[in-house]
Amino acid sequence: SQQFTSAQRSGVTTLTSSSNVVTLDASLNNSYVLELDENVTTFTVTNIAVGTTFDIEISQDGSGEYAISGWDAAITWPDGTAPTISVSANNVDVISCKSFDGTTLRCCYAQDFS
């Protein structure tokens, strides 16, 4: 078994949207940031494995008012309802996800950090 002798930290991977699509490759990191500068109609997660865990900090640019819809079908939310991303300029939401089976992501969120 592995034994860690100090805190384990990873870098942060920046996500971008292109033509209203964001793709998060879960094999790259455990921490991601996404600054919205357009509406996202497709949010896809690839390379989900048993034990995959990650956090996404989602912020609005200085204009705000951008939304995310079309979440990946692998993502499940509390009460089955995806969050409505905070839309005020410069607001921040955080989404945390974990896969216990390598297929489904159990995600929860905290909103409106400002």
C-alpha positions as CSV (number, residue, x, y, z in Angstrom):
1,S,0.0,0.0,0.0
2,Q,1.0,3.6,-0.5
3,Q,2.0,5.7,2.5
4,F,2.2,9.5,2.1
5,T,4.7,11.3,4.3
6,S,3.4,14.8,3.6
7,A,0.4,16.6,2.1
8,Q,-0.4,15.7,-1.5
9,R,-1.1,18.6,-3.8
10,S,-1.7,18.9,-7.5
11,G,-1.6,21.8,-9.8
12,V,-4.7,23.4,-11.3
13,T,-5.8,22.8,-14.9
14,T,-7.5,25.7,-16.7
15,L,-10.6,24.7,-18.7
16,T,-11.9,26.8,-21.6
17,S,-15.0,26.8,-23.6
18,S,-15.0,26.8,-27.4
19,S,-18.2,27.1,-29.4
20,N,-20.2,26.6,-26.2
21,V,-18.5,23.3,-25.3
22,V,-16.3,22.4,-22.3
23,T,-14.5,19.0,-22.0
24,L,-12.9,18.0,-18.7
25,D,-10.4,15.2,-19.0
26,A,-10.6,13.7,-15.5
27,S,-7.2,11.9,-16.0
28,L,-5.3,15.2,-16.0
29,N,-5.8,16.6,-12.5
30,N,-7.9,16.9,-9.4
31,S,-8.4,20.6,-9.6
32,Y,-9.8,22.7,-12.4
33,V,-10.8,26.3,-13.0
34,L,-13.2,27.6,-15.6
35,E,-13.9,31.3,-16.2
36,L,-17.2,31.6,-18.2
37,D,-17.0,34.0,-21.1
38,E,-19.9,32.4,-23.0
39,N,-22.9,30.2,-22.3
40,V,-21.9,26.5,-22.2
41,T,-24.4,24.1,-23.8
42,T,-22.3,21.0,-23.5
43,F,-20.2,20.0,-20.5
44,T,-18.4,16.7,-21.1
45,V,-16.2,14.7,-18.7
46,T,-13.9,12.1,-20.2
47,N,-11.6,9.4,-18.7
48,I,-13.7,8.7,-15.6
49,A,-12.2,5.8,-13.5
50,V,-13.0,4.2,-10.2
51,G,-11.9,6.7,-7.5
52,T,-11.9,9.7,-9.8
53,T,-12.3,12.8,-7.8
54,F,-12.0,16.5,-8.8
55,D,-13.1,20.0,-8.0
56,I,-14.0,22.7,-10.4
57,E,-14.0,26.4,-9.6
58,I,-16.4,28.1,-12.0
59,S,-16.2,31.9,-12.2
60,Q,-18.0,34.5,-14.2
61,D,-15.9,37.0,-16.2
62,G,-16.4,40.8,-15.6
63,S,-19.6,40.8,-17.6
64,G,-21.3,37.7,-15.9
65,E,-24.7,36.3,-16.9
66,Y,-23.3,33.1,-18.5
67,A,-24.9,29.7,-17.8
68,I,-24.0,26.0,-18.1
69,S,-26.6,23.6,-19.4
70,G,-26.2,20.2,-21.0
71,W,-24.2,18.6,-18.2
72,D,-22.6,15.2,-19.0
73,A,-25.1,12.3,-18.4
74,A,-22.5,10.7,-16.1
75,I,-23.0,13.5,-13.6
76,T,-25.6,13.1,-10.9
77,W,-26.7,15.9,-8.5
78,P,-28.3,16.1,-5.1
79,D,-32.1,15.6,-5.5
80,G,-31.4,15.0,-9.2
81,T,-31.2,18.8,-10.0
82,A,-28.2,20.4,-11.6
83,P,-27.2,23.8,-10.1
84,T,-28.0,27.1,-11.7
85,I,-24.6,28.7,-11.9
86,S,-24.3,32.1,-10.1
87,V,-24.5,34.7,-12.8
88,S,-23.2,38.0,-11.2
89,A,-20.0,39.3,-12.6
90,N,-16.9,37.8,-10.9
91,N,-19.0,35.4,-8.8
92,V,-17.5,31.9,-8.1
93,D,-19.2,28.5,-7.7
94,V,-17.3,25.3,-6.7
95,I,-18.4,21.8,-7.9
96,S,-16.9,18.7,-6.3
97,C,-17.3,15.2,-7.9
98,K,-16.3,11.6,-7.2
99,S,-16.8,8.4,-9.0
100,F,-17.2,5.2,-7.0
101,D,-17.8,2.9,-10.0
102,G,-15.9,4.5,-12.9
103,T,-19.1,5.4,-14.7
104,T,-21.2,7.8,-12.5
105,L,-20.0,11.0,-11.0
106,R,-21.6,12.1,-7.7
107,C,-21.3,15.9,-7.7
108,C,-22.2,18.5,-5.1
109,Y,-21.8,22.3,-5.2
110,A,-21.3,25.5,-3.2
111,Q,-22.4,28.7,-4.7
112,D,-22.0,32.4,-4.8
113,F,-18.5,33.0,-3.4
114,S,-17.9,36.7,-4.0
